[in-house]
Amino acid sequence: MTAALPLVLTVFVACAVEAIEALTIVLAAGLTREWRSTFQGMAAALIVLAAIVAVLGPTITLLPLTALRLVVGALLAIFGLQWLRKAILRAAGYKALHDEASAYLREVAAAKAAPEVRRRWVNDWYAFTLSFKGVLLEGLEVVFIVITFGANQHNIGAAVIGAAAAVVVVTVTGIVVRAPLSRVPENALKFAVGIMLTSFGTFWGAEGAGVTWPGNDAALLMLVPAVALVSLGYAAWLRRAHRLSAVAAGSQPRTAWSETEGVTG
């Protein structure tokens, strides 16, 4: 279990971000509209996700290890770089910070304004579709993370444990507070997840392409900090450029650093 701890923690953090976003949507639908239709939407999404896992899980594990690492590494690197790009732009002030409380209020406002429509066994179609789409979209990202990390490390069980723990912790916390987890430093988590996904994707993709890393897996101990330093350097450089351009234009640059969170992503 000790050897699988880095895998569990990486998957936990990545999946926790997705679970927080799904929780925000579900709470907005349930508290504003109707819980029964909201739970029906969740259940339908989980059934679809289970079917996807049943198909993709065994298929991806049948690939040769070299091909698997190349494909998974490329996908993770693309996925991670997208997260990093958004995180760097947020930290530099070019993109608004993700505010879960504001997102929750937007969802609530939209839910209140939507008409109530009944369709067959669903009392509130809006609550059903809102919950279904939210859980399905965020759940697909969780499935992607679990399958890619677990299959590449030949330890699907550890990846599932990390994802399940993240979902349980976020869900229980959401039930207790009955509100979005706005105090969680989600922007910082997204920055960290982007760094981890990019690092692992680069590592596995290079291995799949035939590269031999010095120290094998121990090379990640150098690769992850290197990606983090480059990302933070880009964020600081872009932030300075943003401030200079704002000063030249005679306006006040928007602050994208939080006093409590430090570097945000």
Secondary structure, DSSP 4 states (H G I P E B T S, - for coil): --TTHHHHHHHHHHHHHHHHHHHHHHHHHHHHT-HHHHHHHHHHHHHHHHHHHHHHHHHHHTS-HHHHHHHHHHHHHHHHHHHHHHHHHHHHTSSPPP-HHHHHHHHHHHHHHSPP--BTTBS-HHHHHHHHHHHHHHHHHHHHHHHHHHHHTT-HHHHHHHHHHHHHHHHHHHHHH-S--TTS-HHHHHHHHHHHHHHHHHHHHHHHTT---TTGGGGHHHHHHHHHHHHHHHHHHHHHHHHHHHHHTTSPPPP--BTTTBS--
